[in-house]
Amino acid sequence: MDGAVLSSALQRLLAHARADELRRAAVTDRRVRPPAAPPGADTGSTVTLRFAFPDDEVALWRLAVLDSSRPLSTPALLAEVGGELWAALSLRDGRVIADPFQRTTGLIELLRARAKQLEAPDLGSRRRRRRLPERIPFRHRPSPG
């Protein structure tokens, strides 16, 4: 009976030692590697925000059908990921259409932020700009010698 008790106590001790060893390795591993991207995140694709052009009409129509919405009124901003249209925002009425099979929440936030930037008044045009005089005064100093 003592052998069975000693054996289970030894197994418990070994199990705790192994668990501690794994915890230490996990902490060390976290320090070395950067955190992983969230599941489903595509870290290799380029995101492009741009204005819609007349040749984007078919792509906007397809996106509206996917989203079960009516097509957007133009002008519009588009969000593309890896060259593929994922979301669009109408600058006229603020309506958004997006691909329901992609994670587009962040793209829609980007589109809204960019639309807000485009609505902001241009402060640079209101400021008085200093103009250089037509002729810059030049003073000639004779060289010593």
RAPEBEL-V88187 format. One record per pair of residues at least 6 apart in sequence whose ideal C-beta (glycine too) atoms are under 8 Angstrom apart, sorted by the first residue. I is the first residue (numbers start at 1). J is the second residue. D is the distance in whole Angstrom. If there is no record, write none. Layout:
i = [I;I]
j = [J;J]
d = [D;D]
//
This chain:
i = [37;40;41;42;42;45;45;46;46;46;47;47;47;47;47;48;48;48;48;48;49;49;49;49;49;49;49;50;50;50;51;51;51;51;52;52;52;52;52;52;52;52;56;56;59;60;60;60;60;60;60;60;61;62;63;63;63;63;63;63;64;64;64;64;66;66;66;67;67;67;67;69;69;71;72;72;72;72;72;73;73;73;73;74;74;74;75;75;75;76;76;76;76;76;77;77;77;77;77;77;78;78;78;79;79;79;79;79;79;79;79;79;79;80;81;81;85;86;86;86;86;86;87;87;87;87;87;87;87;87;88;88;88;88;89;89;89;89;89;89;90;91;91;94;94;96;96;96;98;98;98]
j = [43;103;103;81;82;81;82;81;82;83;79;80;81;107;110;78;79;80;81;83;77;78;79;80;110;111;114;77;78;80;75;76;77;78;60;72;74;75;76;77;78;88;78;85;85;71;72;76;78;85;88;97;71;85;85;87;88;97;98;99;70;71;72;97;99;100;101;97;98;99;100;95;97;97;88;89;90;95;97;90;92;93;95;90;91;92;90;91;92;88;89;90;91;92;88;89;91;111;114;115;85;87;88;85;86;87;88;89;104;107;108;110;111;86;102;107;99;98;99;102;104;107;96;97;98;99;104;107;108;111;96;97;98;111;95;96;108;111;112;115;96;115;118;112;115;108;111;112;104;107;108]
d = [5;6;8;7;7;5;4;7;6;8;7;7;6;7;7;8;7;4;8;8;6;7;6;8;6;7;5;7;6;7;6;7;6;7;6;8;6;7;4;7;5;7;7;8;5;6;6;7;8;7;6;8;5;8;6;8;6;5;7;6;6;4;7;5;6;6;7;4;6;7;6;8;5;8;6;8;4;6;6;5;5;6;8;7;8;7;8;5;7;5;6;5;6;8;7;5;6;5;6;6;6;8;5;8;6;4;7;8;8;4;8;6;5;7;7;7;8;6;5;5;5;6;7;7;4;7;5;5;6;6;7;5;8;8;7;5;7;4;7;6;8;6;7;8;7;6;7;8;4;7;6]
//
